[in-house]
Amino acid sequence: MIGDIHQRVTRSSVASLAFFSHSAYVASFEPRDVSHALSDPNWVNAMHEELENFKRNHVWDLVEPPSNYRPIGTKWVFKNKQDEDGMVVRNKARLVAQGFCQKEGIDYEETFAPVARLEAIRILLAFAASKGFKLQQMDVKYAFLNGFIEEEVYVRQPPGFESARFPDRVYKLRKALYGFKQAPRAWYARLKSFLLKAGFVMGSVDKTLFLLSRGGDTLIVQIYVDDIIFGGSSHALVSSFAEQMSREFELSLMGEFQFFLGLQIKQDPEGTFVHQAKYTRDILKKFDMGDSKPMTTSMSTNTTLDVDEDGKAVDQKEFRGMIGSLLYLTTTRPDIQFAVCLCARYQASLRTSHRQAVKRIFRYLKFTPELGLWYFLGSSLSLRGFSDADHAGCRIDRKSTSGTCQLLGTSLVSWSSRKQASVSLSTTEAEYIAAAPSSYG
């Protein structure tokens, strides 16, 4: 046990100890478990910081354990926070509940909470670029600790921080913990209630989009769990919103929207450029393709993938890791969507030919690491959709492949490449099946 949960350990106090002499720096490693973390002063401070937030947010009360109730366990999770250059900037210790022990109807009821799709983020970027205003970003600290829970739930004391006076007591929760099944829903309900009371209107389709209109000016807020993207036509309106949020929640104002879920965003007066150059270089290094010979296309025009029963089997784990990494890269790289999805069809029966096809995509990425999406200033916001299809392109089941894309003016915001669910009897039928999802009006 490192000490009483109610006794805060500050950087100034631990600095006086020789053992904690380097506490002003962040640790570069991620602990294996709580005992490993307790051996490093930086991680000890990170854990105390987490528990201080519990106290400040009135998350729980230490009480006698109730009869006929088994409290839910807690666990420490350790993660280094990195900047967009991959440098460790903060050691983050998070206390989570072992939500897998929860019982439906006793510990929780409803769990669903909406999350913004990446298409919604691209639409917001295209809209903001078109209107000529810059998006800002904020991060709500310890967001889930703000959500109230309706159920009566008890958890065990944090490992390594049990009370010396009351080691047998448990914590009765007022608010949700990370790891609880209802935690995302509780946080969303709290934030939604705050925004609606502030005069925002929730989107009719996207429940994570909120709009505020004041005197001809518009403010847009997009929620992605605890990350909030916002911007508007009036600087005063944007500043007022940031102040309101700061009074209600503890948060970090991160300034201009530049880095989000591996996406790099550059907002210029002429428009907005979205790319994943850092992520591209990271996966090239991860799969030892950093020194590979660059290729100018992602797939040869005469490549026809098949089951290839006579080919040599390859490592499934590596191949699937490659496919998963490439699929996330398609967030800003529609040019590799077809090739990646085609290779992904053969994960159950991998052969050397399939692995070579995936490596070809990586070699193309070596040639084009900084390609991305450009959203123009003043672009029209008229919605247009396009579709195309081959006929019986799959040599295994003779199903066709659909390709679609949707644009706001000249801004590409959504696209897909997928095998059709049924066998088309003609080229016309395949084209109609492809066009159906792109239809609107």
HELIX and SHEET records of a PDB file:
HELIX    1   1 ARG A   11  VAL A   14  1                                   4    
HELIX    2   2 ALA A   18  PHE A   20  5                                   3    
HELIX    3   3 VAL A   34  ALA A   37  1                                   4    
HELIX    4   4 PRO A   41  ARG A   56  1                                  16    
HELIX    5   5 GLY A   99  CYS A  101  5                                   3    
HELIX    6   6 LEU A  118  LYS A  131  1                                  14    
HELIX    7   7 ALA A  143  ASN A  146  5                                   4    
HELIX    8   8 ALA A  183  LYS A  197  1                                  15    
HELIX    9   9 HIS A  235  GLU A  248  1                                  14    
HELIX   10  10 ALA A  277  LYS A  286  1                                  10    
HELIX   11  11 GLN A  316  LEU A  329  1                                  14    
HELIX   12  12 PRO A  334  ILE A  336  5                                   3    
HELIX   13  13 GLN A  337  ALA A  344  1                                   8    
HELIX   14  14 THR A  352  PHE A  367  1                                  16    
HELIX   15  15 THR A  427  ALA A  435  1                                   9    
HELIX   16  16 ALA A  436  SER A  438  5                                   3    
SHEET    1   A 3 TRP A  60  VAL A  63  0                                        
SHEET    2   A 3 VAL A 170  LEU A 173 -1                                        
SHEET    3   A 3 TYR A 154  VAL A 155 -1                                        
SHEET    1   B 2 THR A  74  GLN A  82  0                                        
SHEET    2   B 2 VAL A  88  ALA A  97 -1                                        
SHEET    1   C 6 VAL A 201  MET A 202  0                                        
SHEET    2   C 6 LEU A 209  ARG A 214 -1                                        
SHEET    3   C 6 ASP A 217  TYR A 224 -1                                        
SHEET    4   C 6 ASP A 227  GLY A 232 -1                                        
SHEET    5   C 6 GLN A 136  VAL A 140 -1                                        
SHEET    6   C 6 LEU A 251  GLU A 256 -1                                        
SHEET    1   D 4 PHE A 259  PHE A 260  0                                        
SHEET    2   D 4 LEU A 263  ASP A 268 -1                                        
SHEET    3   D 4 GLY A 271  HIS A 275 -1                                        
SHEET    4   D 4 GLY A 372  PHE A 376 -1                                        
SHEET    1   E 3 LEU A 383  ALA A 389  0                                        
SHEET    2   E 3 THR A 401  LEU A 408 -1                                        
SHEET    3   E 3 SER A 411  LYS A 419 -1                                        
END                                                                             
